[in-house]
Amino acid sequence: MLVKRDDLTSTRYGGNKVRKLEFLLGQARAEERDVVLTFGAYGSNHALATAVHARALGIEPHVVLSPQAPGPFAARTLRAHAGLGTVIHLAEGWDGTREAARVRRELRERGSDPLVIPMGGTNATGAIGYVNAAFEVSAQMREPGRDLTGTAPGVSYVPGGTLGTAIGLAVGFAAVARIDQQSVARVVAVRVTPGEVANEPFARTLTAETVALLRSLDASFPDLGYDDLAFELRDEFFEPGYGVPTHQTEAAVELAAARGLKLETTYTGKALSAVLADVDSGRLTPESGPVLFWDTYNSAPYPPAGPDEALPAPLREYVAECDRLFGNSGSRMGVAP
Ligand SMILES: Cc1ncc(COP(=O)(O)O)c(C=O)c1O
């Protein structure tokens, strides 16, 4: 198995979100926005990555956060928001649109029109970051002097949260294949979010929008549809739910740690546990071609933690509950796992 080290995309805060934010925050700057507004679960890496990189650009980050089960990493993420001065708004369920509408109204009254970045940074603009990634890794596998030089990336495993990573990659590999007249590299998205968030109709729409955006920018980009992709959405690893650690995800995180990779249990641990399950079940064989595991989690040191008092009251209780269940695992010191 090969590992694509997307944990190293930025020394400030890396992971898959950086590839999307390159384009999303680029849009914010081009449109001279002074505020961005995004969404996520309490422990959302996307919400934190957006806050870190927006702050670095002098843009005020607002996030609408949705409840999730207590987990070992969520408290640390929230304390990092406290340190960054992220403006946190709370939603009651997964859908934060009503809360976001309220926040936008208030910001407009203050004279700010935020760029609204969808959950996970997933829209056509964000997905372009992963179209690029497919071109990048395909070129890397052609570079001389590598173990697998000359082989195409056979099958990529990524966590499927909001599917921007997976669909961006699948579109990118389909484009590479069309241009180079070779077979399309497969992308397996291991679903980690509820089916309302990650599903095939959404994947189809995102594919169409991403290809349309790229073709509007460059008419020579291949005219691809969903059926041209080699994309598979795997549902069977989702239970017992978003962010809930299991023996399998914990074992995958430990296995990776022994090889020097810092994974977590919500996304990357689940995706790696799917690779291991597919090896065990015989679904992955040498004929599948090289397996590319995308390490989408940040491995840079965490932003320094702020005081719990800076968090809204329900989140103060939530971080205390996480500490009770999992220990504070360095969250107060801002230490990466
Ligand atoms: C570490 C990590 N990997 C993967 C994902 C999922 O990416 P996507 O939302 O593009 O499916 C996320 C989303 O927050 C993440 O934080």
Ligand as a Chemical Component Dictionary entry (heavy atoms), coordinates in Angstrom:
data_LIG
# 
_chem_comp.id                   LIG 
_chem_comp.type                 NON-POLYMER 
_chem_comp.pdbx_formal_charge   0 
_chem_comp.three_letter_code    LIG 
# 
loop_
_chem_comp_atom.comp_id 
_chem_comp_atom.atom_id 
_chem_comp_atom.alt_atom_id 
_chem_comp_atom.type_symbol 
_chem_comp_atom.charge 
_chem_comp_atom.model_Cartn_x 
_chem_comp_atom.model_Cartn_y 
_chem_comp_atom.model_Cartn_z 
_chem_comp_atom.pdbx_ordinal 
LIG C1 C1 C 0 -9.358  14.084 8.097 1  
LIG C2 C2 C 0 -10.475 14.132 7.116 2  
LIG N1 N1 N 0 -10.497 13.251 6.120 3  
LIG C3 C3 C 0 -11.508 13.219 5.233 4  
LIG C4 C4 C 0 -12.556 14.100 5.320 5  
LIG C5 C5 C 0 -13.688 13.974 4.361 6  
LIG O1 O1 O 0 -13.483 14.700 3.202 7  
LIG P1 P1 P 0 -14.734 15.046 2.318 8  
LIG O2 O2 O 0 -15.616 15.914 3.142 9  
LIG O3 O3 O 0 -14.152 15.757 1.155 10 
LIG O4 O4 O 0 -15.412 13.778 1.954 11 
LIG C6 C6 C 0 -12.572 15.061 6.325 12 
LIG C7 C7 C 0 -13.689 16.018 6.412 13 
LIG O5 O5 O 0 -13.818 16.788 7.313 14 
LIG C8 C8 C 0 -11.509 15.073 7.246 15 
LIG O6 O6 O 0 -11.482 15.956 8.242 16 
# 
loop_
_chem_comp_bond.comp_id 
_chem_comp_bond.atom_id_1 
_chem_comp_bond.atom_id_2 
_chem_comp_bond.value_order 
_chem_comp_bond.pdbx_ordinal 
LIG C1 C2 SING 1  
LIG C2 N1 SING 2  
LIG C2 C8 DOUB 3  
LIG N1 C3 DOUB 4  
LIG C3 C4 SING 5  
LIG C4 C5 SING 6  
LIG C4 C6 DOUB 7  
LIG C5 O1 SING 8  
LIG O1 P1 SING 9  
LIG P1 O2 DOUB 10 
LIG P1 O3 SING 11 
LIG P1 O4 SING 12 
LIG C6 C7 SING 13 
LIG C6 C8 SING 14 
LIG C7 O5 DOUB 15 
LIG C8 O6 SING 16 
# 
